[in-house]
Amino acid sequence: MNKKIVFEKEINYIKKEKYRENAFKVIELLPDYFFLEPASSTGKYHPSFSQGTGGLVRHTKVAVRIAYELLINETIGSAFKQDEKDLMIFGLLIHDGLKCGLVKSRYVLNNHPTLICEYLKDNKDKLTLTDNEINFICSSVESHTGQWNKDFNNNEILPKPINKYQKFIHMCDYLSSKKFLDVNFIDDIIVE
């Protein structure tokens, strides 16, 4: 499987070449299961387009597309600098990259936002991102689950979004998971 091709269109929403190159590198590092799993192990929390084989990829593509559309909108996008827009799209591309862990577990891991941040930092030597850029991505992604930030014992294990970047990432992920959305795909490409 050529992992780079799967998100080629979405990565090209990123303007800065350095960020695009690094996004391709991180996508290649993601475990193979990411490209095959549904977005929800139970089918309970995501729309039909994100179910079945490749559903997690389609969920990610929709979250990124929502972000892209909002960020090119003058009213919304003007609140962010271009590098911030690029890094938020980068973050959305990888936000669920370890949803079931580095080695695939049977179920979604509640701490997967923390896992992808640790993974990004652990692989820093393969990237040309600065510490500030990695920290921006991680800070934006670590709270993407929003109010669903507790483990099965009701312990808070993830932060809630508090700044505009975290809230934006959460909103895009949240909207991508809403069952009322009906996004059509042909060969895992969003139909215009």
Order of alpha helices (4+ residues) and beta strands (2+ residues): alpha-alpha-alpha-alpha-alpha-alpha-alpha-alpha-alpha-beta-beta
